[in-house]
Amino acid sequence: MFRFFENLLNPTIDAADTTPPAGLVAFYWHYARQARGLLVALFVAGTIVALMDVLIPIFIGRVVDLVSTHTAIEVLHDHWPDLLAMAAVQLCLRPLVLLGQNLIANQGIVANLTNLVRWQSHWHVVRQGWSFFQNDFAGRIANRIMQTGPSLRDSIVSGTNAVWYILVYGTSAIVLLSRSDGRLAIPILAWFTGYIVMLRWFVPRMRDRSRALSEARSALTGRVVDSYTNILTVKLFARPRDEDAFVRASVDEHNDTYRRQLRMMTFFTLCLSTMNAAMVVGTGAMAIGLWAAGHVNVGIVAMALPLAWQMQSMSGWVAFNITSIFENVGTVQDGMKSIAVARTMGDHRDAPELRVSSGEVTFDDVHFGYGTARGVLHGINLTIAPGERIGLIGPSGAGKSTMVNVLLRFFDLSAGRILIDGQDIAAVTQESLRAHIAMVTQDTSLLHRSIRENIRYGRPDATEEEIRSAAERAHALEFIETLEDWQGRRGFDAQVGERGVKLSGGQRQRVALARVILKNAPILVLDEATSALDSEVEAAIQEQLDTLMEGRTVIAIAHRLSTIARMDRLVVMDDGHIVETGTHAELLARGGIYARLWRHQSGGLENAEGLKAG
């Protein structure tokens, strides 16, 4: 039975490749419609439960009426079917309806809808452009993804269970009392009127304060995660007090925002409890007055008082749920700031996959500047022949890494185009583009998974032998076989920690190289690929890189000119322009920027050797 309801909604069903809508109601419907059958069932179950709860005061009134107007023998002999029916409703029917409601809510909706929202929101956000993540805290984005799911679910379920419940119950109570004597319904009608007026005043304010609280909570989470992510920097510079101040300011802001919301909740509870007391006293006074005047019998009094009392009891529960609903709505609105965002750098509709036959790369009058007026790349024209190995050289800020970023299409160009085998990379899918480019960066970051999973990331279908061979070629096998993590897992099963913190810089870089070797892409990008390695290991790996580069189009960036001097062609950049191209020997003979940089580096080495000799 449980499994049947649990399987009615698949939380990780493929997400629609559309941006969740920015409007609040539309955003809710975007996810709720995927569980509309369950929500309709919950709505119906809630209606039945409310109607059955209305029967309780009716039964009480009926019993009181029977015992006050009949003898015990008459009640048991003539009215036992009534008593049996009332008992059956309470003992059998109502528990079954409540079971159905709970199965729909708990097994069908709660976990499934929560994680459906999280999964589909993550699916959309993870496909955002790189700039999307550069402009926000990773912790805040993650917090919004995690909190939006339960908040959206809670507000829908609470709205159905609480708000709809009291509407059905209250309407039924008014109808029942009106049938006995219309004056009995006056206190409850007055209560409903006051309740509506109160909600119209409180709800917008509660919603705004809840949204502000959610924003403050996301900002606090972002700052805390930022401190933890950069904990090494915090400790290296001995700045925990600065981090305390950074986080404390956010805690104080969150606390102030929370206090403002709690004040509103306390005031709301005070108003509601006063109205509830007035309704119960008013209903009781009206019922007793009508009974004293002979207009209603004692059974009606016995029915009216429990109806009013149960309305009071429920109103507190409903008030709590309404408060929760609008707190959750505020959280959803905050989450929409990261989720209901049109995808930056999206693929064109029906974009084809990139087909690489030879690996020719062409930069055609490329202009780019990260949105700045000054710009970074200015009219770059460069053709890299299939299988050609080029080295990008230049001072910091010359545009070398930017060339790689736009080749990988992390950003759209301001003007011009980049072609691979004659195909404009802006017109093909980004996944297919990056699948054909392998890159090793200077700041190597690994996934918080095992060594095996990190290497296999280069090619998910790789066999164990291929993973081991790639690690051996990257000179990583020796240290991998000695690894043991904090849970006793060894070798390729050992976890590397967040961003690979359990490994040294050189070890991380060798794992990254193994991943690239396994990927076996036709275009290879090396951005200071051996900068974290010692000289002995670098020399050994350089031989593997030479083998890896054979038959591939290679773009290498290195500040140590000696590591790329053997490239087929060197491209010297300065201030976003290509200022020189040629082989190592040709550029030295030209006596330009490259020759000056070479003399500076080689001279530094000569001076260092002279100091050692002295």
C-alpha positions in Angstrom: 0.0 0.0 0.0 2.7 2.4 1.0 4.7 1.6 -2.1 1.7 2.1 -4.4 1.3 5.7 -3.2 5.0 6.4 -3.1 5.3 5.4 -6.8 2.5 7.7 -8.0 5.0 10.5 -8.7 8.6 10.2 -9.9 10.6 13.0 -8.3 13.5 12.7 -10.8 11.5 12.6 -14.0 13.2 14.4 -16.9 12.8 18.1 -16.6 11.3 20.2 -19.3 14.0 22.2 -21.1 12.2 25.5 -20.2 12.8 28.3 -17.7 10.4 28.1 -14.8 8.1 31.1 -15.0 8.8 34.3 -13.1 5.3 34.9 -11.9 4.5 33.4 -8.4 1.3 31.7 -9.3 2.7 30.4 -12.6 5.9 29.2 -10.8 3.7 27.2 -8.4 1.7 25.7 -11.2 4.8 24.8 -13.2 5.6 22.2 -10.5 2.2 21.5 -9.0 0.7 20.5 -12.4 3.0 17.5 -12.4 1.3 16.2 -9.3 -2.2 17.6 -10.1 -3.8 14.1 -9.7 -2.5 13.7 -6.2 -3.4 17.3 -5.3 -6.9 16.9 -6.5 -7.2 13.7 -4.4 -5.8 15.5 -1.4 -8.4 18.3 -2.0 -11.2 15.7 -2.1 -10.0 13.9 1.0 -9.7 17.2 2.9 -13.3 18.0 2.0 -14.5 14.6 3.2 -12.5 14.9 6.5 -14.0 18.4 7.1 -17.5 17.2 6.4 -17.1 14.2 8.7 -15.7 16.5 11.5 -18.9 18.5 11.2 -20.8 15.3 12.0 -19.2 15.1 15.5 -21.2 18.1 17.0 -24.3 16.8 15.2 -23.8 13.4 16.8 -23.3 15.1 20.2 -26.5 17.1 19.8 -28.4 14.0 18.7 -27.2 12.0 21.7 -28.1 14.8 24.1 -31.5 15.2 22.5 -32.1 11.4 22.8 -31.1 11.1 26.4 -33.0 14.2 27.4 -36.3 13.2 25.8 -36.3 9.4 26.1 -35.8 6.8 28.7 -32.7 4.6 28.6 -34.8 1.6 27.4 -36.3 3.6 24.6 -32.9 4.9 23.5 -31.3 1.4 23.5 -34.3 -0.4 22.0 -35.6 2.1 19.5 -32.6 4.1 18.5 -29.7 1.6 18.6 -29.4 1.8 14.7 -28.6 5.6 15.1 -26.1 4.9 17.8 -24.5 2.1 15.8 -24.2 4.3 12.7 -22.6 7.1 14.7 -20.1 4.6 16.2 -19.3 3.1 12.8 -18.6 6.6 11.4 -16.2 7.4 14.2 -14.6 4.0 14.6 -14.3 2.9 10.9 -15.2 5.5 8.3 -13.4 8.5 9.7 -10.1 6.6 10.4 -10.2 5.2 6.8 -10.7 8.7 5.3 -7.8 10.1 7.5 -5.6 7.2 6.4 -6.3 8.0 2.8 -5.6 11.7 3.3 -2.3 10.8 5.1 -1.3 8.3 2.4 -1.9 10.9 -0.3 -0.1 13.7 1.6 2.8 11.8 3.2 3.5 8.9 0.8 2.4 10.5 -2.4 3.2 14.2 -2.1 5.6 15.3 0.7 8.9 13.6 -0.3 8.1 13.3 -4.0 7.0 16.8 -4.8 9.7 18.3 -2.6 12.5 16.5 -4.4 10.8 17.0 -7.8 11.1 20.7 -7.3 14.7 20.4 -6.1 15.7 18.1 -8.9 14.1 20.1 -11.7 15.4 23.4 -10.2 18.9 22.0 -10.0 18.6 20.6 -13.5 17.9 24.1 -14.8 20.4 26.0 -12.6 23.3 23.7 -13.4 22.9 24.5 -17.1 23.3 28.2 -16.5 26.3 30.0 -17.9 29.5 30.3 -15.9 28.9 34.0 -15.3 25.7 33.1 -13.4 27.7 31.3 -10.7 30.4 34.0 -10.7 27.9 36.6 -9.7 26.5 34.8 -6.5 27.5 32.7 -3.6 27.4 29.0 -4.3 26.0 28.5 -0.9 23.1 30.9 -1.4 22.2 29.2 -4.8 22.3 25.8 -3.1 20.3 27.0 -0.2 17.6 28.4 -2.5 17.4 25.1 -4.4 17.1 23.1 -1.2 14.6 25.4 0.6 12.3 26.1 -2.4 11.2 22.4 -2.7 9.8 21.9 0.9 8.5 25.5 1.0 6.5 25.1 -2.2 5.2 21.7 -1.0 4.2 22.9 2.5 2.4 25.9 1.2 0.3 23.8 -1.2 -0.4 21.0 1.3 -1.2 23.4 4.1 -3.4 25.5 1.9 -5.4 22.4 1.0 -5.5 20.8 4.5 -6.0 23.9 6.6 -7.5 26.8 4.6 -9.9 24.6 2.6 -10.7 22.6 5.7 -11.9 25.6 7.7 -13.9 26.9 4.7 -15.7 23.6 4.4 -16.2 23.2 8.1 -17.3 26.8 8.7 -19.7 26.8 5.8 -21.2 23.5 6.9 -21.5 24.9 10.5 -23.3 28.0 9.3 -25.7 26.0 7.2 -26.5 23.6 10.1 -27.1 26.4 12.6 -29.1 28.4 10.2 -31.5 25.4 9.6 -32.2 25.3 13.3 -32.4 29.1 13.8 -30.8 31.7 11.6 -29.7 33.7 14.6 -27.4 31.0 15.8 -25.2 31.6 12.7 -24.6 35.3 13.4 -21.5 34.8 15.7 -19.8 32.5 13.2 -20.7 34.8 10.3 -19.3 37.7 12.2 -16.1 35.7 13.0 -15.7 34.8 9.3 -16.1 38.5 8.3 -13.5 39.5 10.9 -11.2 36.7 9.9 -11.2 37.8 6.2 -10.6 41.4 7.2 -7.7 40.4 9.4 -6.2 38.2 6.7 -6.4 41.1 4.2 -4.4 43.2 6.6 -1.9 40.6 7.9 -1.2 38.5 4.8 0.7 41.1 2.6 2.8 42.1 5.6 3.5 38.6 6.6 4.4 37.7 3.0 6.8 40.6 2.7 8.5 39.9 6.0 8.8 36.2 5.2 10.4 37.0 1.9 12.9 39.4 3.6 13.6 36.6 6.2 14.3 34.1 3.4 16.6 36.5 1.7 18.5 37.2 4.9 18.8 33.4 5.5 20.1 32.8 2.0 22.7 35.6 2.5 23.8 34.2 5.8 24.1 30.7 4.3 26.1 32.1 1.5 28.6 33.9 3.8 29.0 30.9 6.0 29.7 28.6 3.1 32.1 31.2 1.6 34.1 31.1 4.8 34.2 27.3 4.9 35.1 27.0 1.2 38.0 29.4 1.7 39.0 28.1 5.2 42.6 27.6 4.1 43.0 31.3 3.2 41.3 32.3 6.5 43.8 30.2 8.5 46.9 31.2 6.4 46.2 34.9 7.0 45.1 34.3 10.6 41.8 36.2 10.0 39.1 34.3 11.9 38.0 37.5 13.6 37.4 39.2 10.3 35.3 36.2 9.3 33.5 36.5 12.6 32.6 40.1 11.7 31.7 39.1 8.2 29.2 36.4 9.3 28.1 38.3 12.5 26.8 41.2 10.4 24.7 38.7 8.4 23.5 36.9 11.6 22.4 40.3 13.1 20.5 41.2 9.9 18.8 37.8 9.9 18.0 38.1 13.6 16.5 41.6 13.1 14.4 40.4 10.2 13.3 37.3 12.1 12.2 39.5 15.1 10.1 41.7 12.8 8.3 38.6 11.5 7.8 37.2 14.9 6.2 40.5 16.1 3.7 40.2 13.3 2.9 36.6 14.2 2.4 37.5 17.9 0.0 40.3 16.9 -1.8 38.0 14.5 -2.3 35.4 17.2 -3.6 38.0 19.7 -6.2 39.3 17.3 -7.3 35.7 16.3 -7.5 34.5 19.9 -9.7 37.5 20.8 -12.0 36.9 17.9 -12.2 33.2 18.8 -13.2 33.9 22.3 -15.9 36.4 21.1 -17.2 33.7 18.7 -17.5 31.0 21.4 -19.1 33.3 24.0 -21.4 34.8 21.4 -22.5 31.4 20.1 -23.1 30.1 23.6 -25.0 33.1 24.7 -27.1 33.1 21.6 -27.9 29.3 21.9 -28.8 29.6 25.6 -30.9 32.6 25.0 -32.9 30.9 22.2 -33.2 27.8 24.4 -34.5 29.8 27.3 -37.0 31.5 25.0 -38.2 28.1 23.8 -37.0 28.6 20.2 -34.6 25.7 20.1 -34.3 22.4 22.1 -31.4 21.3 24.2 -30.0 19.2 21.4 -29.4 22.3 19.3 -27.5 23.9 22.2 -25.4 20.8 22.5 -24.6 20.9 18.8 -23.9 24.7 18.6 -21.4 24.8 21.4 -19.1 22.0 20.1 -19.3 23.5 16.6 -18.1 26.9 17.9 -15.5 25.3 20.2 -14.1 23.2 17.4 -14.0 26.2 15.2 -11.9 28.0 17.8 -9.6 25.0 18.2 -9.1 24.8 14.4 -8.6 28.5 13.9 -5.4 28.3 16.0 -4.2 25.4 13.8 -5.3 27.3 10.7 -3.5 30.5 11.9 -0.3 28.5 12.4 -0.7 27.1 8.9 -1.5 30.4 7.3 1.6 31.9 9.0 3.6 28.9 7.7 2.1 29.3 4.2 3.2 32.8 3.8 6.6 32.1 5.4 7.0 29.4 2.8 5.7 31.7 0.0 8.4 34.2 1.0 11.0 31.4 0.8 9.7 30.4 -2.7 9.9 34.0 -3.9 13.5 34.2 -2.7 14.3 30.9 -4.4 12.8 32.2 -7.6 15.6 34.7 -7.8 18.0 31.8 -8.6 15.6 29.4 -10.2 13.2 31.4 -12.4 16.0 33.0 -14.3 16.3 32.7 -18.0 19.3 30.6 -18.9 22.3 32.5 -19.8 24.4 31.1 -22.6 21.7 28.7 -23.7 21.9 26.7 -26.8 20.0 27.8 -29.8 16.8 25.8 -30.5 17.5 22.7 -32.5 21.3 23.4 -32.3 23.2 20.5 -33.9 26.1 18.7 -32.2 29.6 19.7 -33.1 31.3 17.3 -35.5 35.1 17.3 -35.4 36.9 15.7 -38.3 40.3 17.3 -38.2 40.4 19.9 -35.4 41.0 23.2 -37.2 40.3 26.2 -34.9 39.8 29.7 -36.3 39.4 32.9 -34.4 37.7 35.3 -36.9 37.9 39.0 -35.8 37.0 38.1 -32.2 36.1 40.9 -29.8 35.3 40.3 -26.2 35.4 42.2 -22.9 33.3 40.7 -20.1 30.8 43.5 -20.6 33.3 46.3 -20.0 33.7 49.2 -22.3 37.5 48.8 -22.5 37.3 45.2 -23.6 39.8 42.4 -23.3 40.2 40.9 -26.8 40.4 43.3 -29.8 40.1 41.8 -33.3 41.8 38.5 -32.7 42.5 36.7 -36.0 44.1 33.3 -35.6 43.9 30.0 -37.4 45.3 26.8 -35.8 45.8 24.1 -38.3 44.6 20.5 -37.5 47.2 18.8 -35.3 49.1 22.1 -34.8 50.5 22.8 -31.4 50.6 26.5 -30.4 51.7 28.2 -27.3 50.0 31.4 -26.0 52.4 33.8 -24.4 52.1 37.2 -22.8 52.0 39.1 -19.6 49.2 38.7 -17.1 46.0 40.4 -18.4 47.1 40.0 -22.0 44.0 37.9 -22.8 45.4 34.4 -22.9 42.9 32.7 -20.5 40.1 34.8 -22.1 41.0 33.2 -25.4 40.4 29.8 -23.8 37.2 30.9 -22.1 35.6 32.1 -25.3 36.8 28.9 -27.2 35.0 26.9 -24.6 32.0 29.2 -25.0 31.8 30.2 -21.3 30.9 33.6 -22.7 29.3 34.9 -25.9 31.5 37.1 -28.1 30.9 40.8 -28.4 31.8 40.5 -32.1 33.3 38.0 -34.5 33.1 34.2 -34.4 35.1 31.1 -33.6 35.0 28.1 -35.9 36.0 24.5 -35.4 36.3 22.6 -38.7 34.2 25.4 -40.2 31.4 25.2 -37.7 30.5 28.3 -35.7 30.7 27.2 -32.0 27.9 29.6 -31.1 25.5 27.6 -33.3 26.3 24.1 -31.9 25.4 22.6 -28.5 27.7 23.5 -25.7 27.9 19.9 -24.4 29.1 18.6 -27.8 31.6 21.5 -28.0 33.2 20.8 -24.6 33.1 17.1 -25.2 35.7 17.6 -28.0 38.0 19.8 -25.9 40.1 18.5 -23.1 41.6 21.0 -20.7 44.0 20.9 -17.7 43.9 24.1 -15.7 46.5 25.6 -13.3 44.0 25.7 -10.4 42.9 22.0 -10.6 39.7 21.3 -8.7 38.5 17.8 -8.1 35.0 16.5 -7.2 34.4 15.3 -3.7 34.4 11.7 -4.8 36.7 8.8 -5.2 39.9 8.9 -7.3 38.3 6.5 -9.7 35.2 8.7 -10.2 37.3 11.7 -10.7 39.4 10.1 -13.4 36.4 8.4 -15.0 34.8 11.8 -15.3 36.8 12.2 -18.5 34.9 9.2 -20.0 32.1 7.6 -18.0 32.1 4.4 -20.0 35.8 3.7 -19.4 36.9 0.3 -18.1 38.9 -0.3 -14.9 42.0 -1.1 -17.1 41.6 2.1 -19.0 41.4 4.2 -15.8 44.4 2.5 -14.4 46.4 3.0 -17.6 45.5 6.7 -17.7 46.6 7.1 -14.1 49.9 5.3 -14.9 50.5 7.6 -17.9 49.9 10.6 -15.8 52.5 9.3 -13.2 49.7 9.2 -10.6 49.4 5.4 -10.1 52.3 5.3 -7.6 50.7 7.7 -5.1 47.2 6.5 -5.7 48.0 3.0 -4.6 49.3 4.4 -1.2 46.2 6.5 -0.5 43.8 5.8 2.3 41.0 8.1 3.3 39.3 8.9 6.7 36.9 5.9 6.3 39.6 3.4 5.4 39.0 3.3 1.7 42.1 2.8 -0.3 43.7 3.4 -3.7 41.2 4.3 -6.4 38.3 4.0 -3.9 39.8 6.7 -1.6 37.8 10.0 -1.5 39.8 13.2 -2.3 37.8 15.7 -0.2 36.0 18.8 -1.3 37.8 20.3 -4.3 40.5 17.6 -3.8 41.9 19.1 -0.5 43.1 15.7 0.7 45.7 15.7 -2.1 48.7 17.9 -2.7 48.6 20.4 -5.7 50.9 18.1 -7.7 48.7 15.1 -7.0 45.6 16.9 -8.0 47.2 18.0 -11.2 48.3 14.4 -12.0 44.7 13.1 -11.4 43.5 15.9 -13.7 46.0 14.9 -16.3 44.8 11.3 -16.1 41.2 12.5 -16.6 42.3 14.4 -19.7 44.3 11.4 -21.0 41.2 9.2 -20.6 38.9 11.8 -22.3 41.1 11.5 -25.5 39.6 14.7 -27.1 40.8 16.0 -30.5 41.5 19.5 -29.1 43.7 19.8 -26.1 44.1 23.0 -23.9 46.8 23.2 -21.3 46.7 26.2 -19.0 49.8 26.0 -16.8 49.2 22.2 -16.8 52.5 21.3 -15.0 52.9 24.3 -12.8 52.2 22.4 -9.5 54.7 19.6 -10.3 58.2 19.3 -9.2 60.9 19.2 -11.9 61.4 15.5 -11.9 57.8 14.6 -12.2 57.3 17.4 -14.7 60.0 16.0 -16.9 58.4 12.5 -16.8 54.9 13.9 -17.5 56.2 16.1 -20.3 57.0 12.9 -22.2 53.5 11.7 -21.8 52.1 15.1 -22.8 54.2 14.9 -26.0 52.6 11.6 -26.7 49.2 12.9 -25.8 49.6 15.9 -28.1 50.4 13.9 -31.2 47.7 14.2 -33.8 45.8 16.7 -31.7 45.2 20.5 -32.0 46.9 21.9 -28.9 46.7 25.3 -27.2 49.1 25.7 -24.3 49.5 28.6 -21.9 52.6 28.7 -19.7 54.5 31.5 -18.0 57.6 29.3 -18.0 58.6 29.8 -21.6 60.9 26.7 -21.5 57.8 24.4 -21.2 56.3 25.6 -24.5 59.3 26.6 -26.5 59.0 23.3 -28.4 55.5 24.1 -29.7 55.0 24.3 -33.5 54.1 28.0 -33.2 54.1 30.6 -30.5 51.5 33.3 -30.4 52.5 36.4 -28.3 49.7 38.5 -26.9 49.7 41.9 -25.3 46.7 44.0 -24.2 44.2 41.9 -26.0 46.1 41.9 -29.4 48.3 39.3 -31.1 51.6 41.1 -31.5 53.9 38.3 -32.7 53.7 34.8 -34.1 56.4 32.3 -35.1 58.6 29.5 -33.8 60.8 29.9 -30.8 63.8 30.5 -33.1 62.0 33.0 -35.3 60.8 35.1 -32.4 64.2 35.2 -30.8 65.7 36.4 -34.1 63.0 39.0 -34.4 64.1 40.6 -31.1 60.6 41.6 -30.0 58.5 41.1 -26.9 59.1 37.3 -26.9 62.8 37.7 -27.1 62.7 40.2 -24.2 60.6 37.8 -22.1 62.9 34.9 -22.9 66.0 36.9 -22.0 64.3 38.0 -18.7 63.5 34.4 -17.7 66.7 32.8 -18.9 68.7 35.6 -17.4 67.0 35.0 -14.1 68.0 31.4 -14.3 71.6 32.3 -15.1 71.8 34.8 -12.2 70.4 32.2 -9.8 73.0 29.6 -11.0 75.7 32.2 -10.6 74.6 32.9 -7.0 74.7 29.2 -6.2 78.2 28.9 -7.7 79.4 31.9 -5.7 
